[in-house]
Amino acid sequence: MSFIADFHIHSPYSRATSKNLCFETLYQWATLKGVSLIGTGDFTHPAWLAEIKEKLIPDSKGLFKLRDENIPSLNIKLPGENLTPIRFMLTCEISNIYKYKGKTRKVHNLICMPDFDSATRFANKLNLIGNIRSDGRPILGLDSRDLLEILLETSEEAVLVPAHIWTPWFSVLGSKSGFDSIEECYRDLSEHIFALETGLSSDPAMNWTVSKLDGYTLISNSDAHSAPRIGREANLFDCEMSYNAIMNALRDGSEKGFLGTLEFFPQEGKYHFDGHRKCDVCLSPEQSKRYNGICPSCGKPLTLGVMYRVVELADYAMGREPTAALSYKSIVSLDKIVAEIMGSGSASKKVQREYHRLLGSLGAELSILVALPFDTIGKHASSILVEAIRRVRNGKVHASPGFDGQYGNIQLFTDKERNDYSGQTTFFPLQKKEEDNTLVKKEMKVSFIQRPDAPKLDFEITKEKHQQSERLNEAQKEAIESPFGPLLVIAGTGTGKTRTLVERIIWLINEKSVLPRTILAVTFSNRAAREMAGRIEAVLAREGVQERPEITTFHKLGLKIVIENHSEFELKEQPVVLSENDIAYVFSRIAKQTKDSGNISDFSCLEKRIIDFIEKSGDCIAVPEDIYKQIDDVFGHYTDYKRKHGLIDFIDLLVLPLSLLTNNQEILAQYRQQWQHIFVDEYQDVNALQYRLLRLLAPAGKDLFVIGDPDQAIYGFRGADVGYFTRFKDDYPDAHMVKLTRSYRSTNTILKASGHMISCSALANKQELWSGISGSPHIDVSRLPTESSQAENVLKTIEELIGGSSYFAVDTGRSGDGNASDISFGDIAVLYRVHSVGDSIVKALGRSGIPTQRTARTSILDNKGVKAALACIKLIAEPQNVFNAENLFYIGIPGLSKHSAARLVNTLPSELSGNENIFDWLKRWGRLSHTESQAIRHFEMNIQSVVAALRCKDLPKALEHAALAMGTEKEELQQPHWSPLIQGAAFYTDLSEFLTTISLGKDADFYDPRVEGVTLMTLHASKGLEWKVVFIVGCEEGLIPYNEYNKKADLNEERRLFYVGMTRAKQSLFISYAESRRIKGRRVKRYPSPFLADIPSNIKNIKAPFFSRKARKKVNGLQLELFK
């Protein structure tokens, strides 16, 4: 059967779309237009997908139809009894914004799906990656190639079509942020691309000039944002109306029933020619080249349009027609034709009245425009309308090209021609439009430049043998090649700290024949350890070295020592490491049992108190139980509970090894022999426990390499003591010292600003730091009225930096001139002192659909569903462990009342015998009520899928099934707090290692640098990371420096923390503060941080973007006063 299809439309949940879009309206307009198959659009949006499922039902052919009760009546009765039934296909558009080969890419992709299940699974997968709720066309920081891979994994029948492939801002071949070929974008999966959407600003003839597109089927769609725009471009088929038949036709062209397309005249498209809309400048490609792509009016870069880009990639002249080329017809919508004849707007009542009369007399619009005989039209319409349609069909139109987001204009008649038609008494003269003959030509012929075929792209990565980098500076080389012995490296921010440490390890292995197994490198976060290990692995694997150094964190080093000596501590070989939530549970139980909560407000106090105790204890380290009991009775009970259940916490991971190595010289000697070369990263952050452990492992004369920056010592509140760094030479009198002063990260301006800010309390000379990297001579300091306006300011600046994340941002000017530097979402971070300051930023970015990555470990692990899922997995992994069962029942399982759960917690034995697990014991116990037995039996059945996933070492799947078994709804798994946990689990096959990492992790461990989203995190979590652009928000007294509960802050450490935040920026730094902020329900007046006064005024660019001009003048005149 013959039919017309329009696959690409949008829902009311997309930006800048009609709110009247609904399936009833779509059905009505599809009927009036003569479009038999339309896309649903936006199926990834949860609300729209719910409406799709509510109103559409499958038709058994991979398409969908409107439920009978939802089919609307038409206001116009079209002639003919047998109208083609309207069908829907599940479609959506994804906006991919990401970095590839050093360039920001912005590509829109059209997705087609065959069934509800596949569409739902695909949406769920994307929800783990980015925000699919804020926009019907979601913006994802995801490579287009990876999107295609996810799509094909979801359904082999799913199809991806690159959308409007030439549009400058958001397309695969666009001039602003696209590629030079389809293959370069989709790489190894390019063979799965068989169709391309040409877009409103190009037609097939233009695409035929680029021979590398010959193998693709060219399709056209309306990309409609309102129902009346359906079918303004469309596709012609003659095949079965089924999903598979349609896709086969698109794969094989006319052989399987694809006939061609209905097209806009490309000049009418918004980006056909080049130009600058603000200056009303429209240029042909030749003219743009003469102006070197610069607007002749204002001197800013032009938006280079579709024709320019086609000319750039073309290897044939206009007029070429490939062998497999299909026909196409250019059309002008009927209401526009009527509007021109009547000299009135197309939305006017008289035009709409005439338009509907024509449909009622002649039938569907597209039939009138392309198929109906002229004499038939003439029976119901004026002669000028017949002539207008004839001219459209023959392509005899006058065109004013569109440019820079402004639609072009198609004109069918001159004023004289129209007025010459007799009997048209209702016609009004057309409005004349002034012409600028210098910059705009109504009818422009563009010559195409012939050039040889572009060379094929090579995606192979050349492997090279590792050479000690020739780009190392002299100070780095000195540190790397220093003789054996204690070495202190003072590494300022961005000076290549990790690189120097890694190169030193490789130098020892390659040049000094040091065995890798004798090297121990210790750092403070899992992320840093992974990065270091990854760099070394890449070199050693390439060189065929089999052994690997021990690269770990302090806590994992402690765990290794505990496991290897578990019998010394009367522990199992794999002891359970308590998380902070587990510890809180244990303390709550002890408090209830002893009626004494002790003198502790939170667990962080325990660590500090133990550190203080050990610092006062001298060289004699008592056994851990004695340490706890001497501190407090409650801690003594806590220790007894841990011993009873074979548990350890993260303080034990340092205290137990320290006690062992202090009191057992034989074991200490073994470890000293095992690790003869010790490296410590971020040495300024060690605490008393870590320091003493290092002093035991690395006595005087040992080959010890420590590196860090005392001015980045920011963890005093955890017990870290920068004094250990500054007295290294006292501990090791023969130590050599090297200073790294050249920064490879930040611009000179950022280094100058941060150096002056910290100079009054610097522990190392920050004026020595230099980079030679030029950039803006200023950093922006913005004064905002409220936290909401601060968030809007961040949003607006981000839009300007990336040149707009959507057409809406570009077209409304929110993205500035759109000609941004090469910044992507992943290049941007928003930093704050406390998590609550980030809430308004997250909301603002979310409303605009900008993808974000927020690292907040506690908010993830404190989530009730996450707690439950982890408790479930722990019990399944070790069903004989009574503590795991206790913790699980304390959290609660589905169907078990709180009273029953509490009864079980208080009844469980201290240990189980033999191979008996908790479920066996409960059955043997025999005192469960019928309801309790049923709940336990049901739970045991539900966790079988978790058991199966763990057996296959599929930890993400195990987490999902555990969450479902614990009563979490499937939809809840798409919430942001689940994403980092499930994604992080994919890196592990060993459950014990994963659970330990979860227990010991920090905020930074939940940061994934591969995610293309704006990063939001605390200043503390940002340490060790870097971005091209950094915003520091909430730079207000009371926040920076932070005065919690009016406690006096350590101003030197707070200043160092601000320094850390400032020096995360490579290119641009934006600092802002609000004059008022809502705190605990009250709006409170705020003042700028006193630290801002220490930034030199000549490099501060003071702004007040949300204030009146008068207020802004006041700001500029009183810069110094603002910071007193």
Steps between C-alpha positions, in 0.01 A plus 500: 500500500608860440528733796680806632710485821641768729724342763642803677270708717498615862274491804389778735790397726760633255620858516331761282216269402125550501336397823199384299693205362321180594417183314148612422632821342774313316241259363280785376780685325653185352161429343466856367852493360472155347781351712418138584796422724649739755760465770398529860804712577665527841430147627794526743314760707331310787176703494464480123582128498227449758255685274616296201428178688167633620366611161668274244477126448719275281362413158697170486730636226744698712289815474231644725149632467288732710255326729145518366381713790774755428439543127376858455238622260611740226369854474533464125351211310747400232364362171532125453380216718811282533759716669834328575516403869741705711784308658777605738863389530696531826761769436706754688787740445812501718735797529854370545751758621845360572874536442671294229857547378532825691191658345152549641242315288129573500305239307127431490390143432155370407409166662236252379377213717279197420327441836418637844738269684803608296404867530467471878831319543676753278355791698606335825857460375517865396363605837809350661712725279324835510186702563216372281225677694570867437464491121319276254816516292748412778850640502755231579875519542529180300700422187270436200684177435431386858134601466477275195664215691252535788216507247611182324553325834142589588345376178650367178201645313552852636623758251704818536478769232731802528261795519507814276858412411611844376360736766791714628450459873372151565573246229746237387636708210423847635748785460514582871552173677463210261726254319620478141344158445244260643777244554702735718202550731373143538834328433486120530118503510457710183370201307181520707422846358307467175283813488568871548254780570589793274324775701295800394795701366622243245339284234619180329658690209735675742587168668572334164805724460668311787579157362579342837126527581403292197466180702238647732125540453405867529184563700315815603277574797319803636675519840164651594467694825128555445238276340426725195864460392469123455590398146683817398767244405410134470579161345317305227463122525338224302527194724325329788439743785706310759815582694716237332373574145567872548852443632576256218379762251730759655791256486447399139326803348261466206549124479308456826252783465662831596403749230660827610425812701292814525727796573512858614652728244839497680529880480206519740697315769639696795863423424522482121738794450763654725438809703466693819141550607570780747646709218244377241788381283440209260785375280559228244795264556711695248428827678579346840837384372576849375430630851702211656193385690473831686189716513570818297272695732623415851821305446381185683508150349217412263279197544606293201192338355409174331592606147847608614558165668372305201736694272783428744449122487378471139707319239255554211325800352129567543295300253654160561249216551631172646387172346282407799357849547128518572266774389384780726247780485532843661185639657366811667229448760149579381428753774811699398386500136158625602657758731714641218203524267292673766783720620439397857672287766458126476350488851235766423138398518423565133800296384410214730139515391601471132757230581241281674249559220752371246570188706129431535452531124819344364632267769827468690757777459791298362274347237398850388861617485658208312242272337156651435441597133489874435153487349369329814656770714357767269144385566528608864773766497594822326724506197778670694507211747522252212787702355670516839492121538624460142796725576581308816493169313726643229736659750443850362520702817683806628713420806654715770736261679476436873808559715621482859175359641267722295265330256528594134210610290350331194296733278290379210388828342613852458247766598428569135446134415257452780297811423482406130278204581143611444214440738719478808325780684578360844875519444710760671834640379807318620725685744824607334825404670801725469802339340865547584657423164845497654441221745185316391395361163153359453598226256854378543677237290784338690788346311644183648873453526631172365778339697647151543342252736600553860744241634356211699508542875729278699379416849791274597692620806875492446681326782841629600755365741508706817775759510567713802322809375721753329255765619592455864644817648828504691339493846286199404804319362688572821219347706471197270872423482599578858714236676337249734407639840240730653373762253250780562342655189306824553265500202295813449158480340505366145875436498467137393502333841347167396701492180825553690414223746404258221811579295715439809347153544550416133857635514579274795366197313655578161826669592583363845362147450284530807248216526144641480385283791740684731328834432213630713315819400235637736244774446174616655216420261399205286473733201861619540625143548315385187643788297854431617468125444349557156791715385758247621304206361494659155880525494588166658251303291638654181853405605405144596573540873294241688529619861319805632574738788262513796297817440232557758341729757599512867183320605537228237862455600379453856238250383767304311713476814196400709396227253852362471523486880134434586586226748699753704177694551274193535313606189370310200710508183256748342373718785198720447595869478226716650372797307408822680133396488590163652692673778209733571275193533743329742527811718121537508466138618764548767339822618165320537653204683719704737272805533814703435578681176846601622659830427479482122291703258601320182746237391754748363566596863614144571777515242621836631498378860696186417755706308535737797539202735772340288683830456524524880599135546857539374665206330303242699192395302251299705279228355189652338257373763692681774512819293121506460429413861731770630318760294141426605279218635274519196802449275594202712155344440538586132832313488347196672215496247743511208712221648190287562387528139841506330466858377747782441455866417717737299687618812589137573658486156768734633501420872526120458803506264662771711459294815620183324813654349588684821478188713624234256847573365511180291192595295626859474830375357312295241310803372813716499669236289196467272468874429846649459385803302207696644313786338244723670275733301338806664731471801361821649176313581639224726366465852670360809399139426621514139816683597595241760427215263729659242775561756488128587514389136757763396761557771797729450704409194203345318425594139199720575349738244234739632332767292237763569421864557464630857279781371245238396473350848123513555414199716590621849142439609560128437820497701747569217801698615701702247774518764622155392575646158682805627719297736595227252860620504503458879378142471744421218802733540671368185189563286532672165241764409372606155255778420273486194399856413387486139123445474363332191138562595389855570549829323736759645198706607351216705838424660551866584152535653524180705862569599419843639194366680699238691827688538426624850489144637688298236720214620680497165590801287209528259657798325749252354224327300481590132348349189561715196140421399326810374130562541253758620669774704210489749297263708128579535361574846120532482272650762148354479183589692407143601607139462242462222648781293843355569382171349354679197829685453689170500251356249525800266879497512511127422269551202731775374810286551373202302320708235155378609379157603182526295345687208300689760817629666654595165187659355413701813854632532549344844818341364647835396606506137528122505861509387645356817843357564534124480343426838280200573293417808773271633744793500294691759475467878291684758662486844361596841593469865195298609261283299192713575643791301493282189125427517388814317767445232383144439141619459591778256715274282240225518226733374713575195575135439873545553654167606665502841710271714460569869736321732353465845587162646301544820181591316538181297577262784250662737216425261268243656473289184877497448555399864251218459650369175853498644380326817328237285812436291720477810273233649491300176879522471545377856178339627680353804584846634253587773581872485396510134169337592455733797564806283263375231213443742571836664453669160198280434395260226170518309207344685671499840362746754731722705395314814588164342831634369595632844409165656726316255790742554483442876464123462778413254786297649851648522622250242376215283633147510673323214372583152164612630375826355249742644208354305583149626517630857163676474337181376661299779408762759136442416348799680404708200137592463321408176536859371869511591567161339322610185703825481832314552406230245395761243822695556711186463333433163548857381872505565570205271548744212758683713678172570506423126640844415772469765589156367553661159695785667253750353500747789282770335229241434538362852448849644188554292348164597590556866326837496188343347508216754509759780192677368648777289279581200661446159445866408689607812816340360508776241545768767835683516616345828507154338694590186854540643460189713383273216747649253782467752414135563574424134872545571505210747474125472600435862211573735718527810718764333191694388345498849829604657532787253145609581577491873826693469424727205496878488296746296772514235475123451151553359631742237533355150706725269357322195152634568423796275314707754560811705663385824357621830696422813641641821835676512637211706395241240654703216853449627717329240260580214503770235268658245533765233230708666427522873220682682536551875156591633387608844822690560357665808612558855375209707535262208853588386641490765244259642372565849292197593266562791695823568814299577818688423646374175865417442553801275831377361350167396191670357727732302690199368168340404401808298844488338436139399171601339652793308783289363270232359440743209712472190361782283219689669399563860162646601438588866161615629319580821140578591394801705228294662442129538221288646643308796279272710186666365616858560642745251831618641717790387843387378837666454783414262776273624792693654731289283386692192665814632839331462462456125668797327237749382661537157419139411149492650220572255214601733152435358142548617300341216161487673503853637388827345749717312513736795582214736766370262667841495501495877670161492770620263559810709521318829700190415722523802216575739316188389777284633565666834 
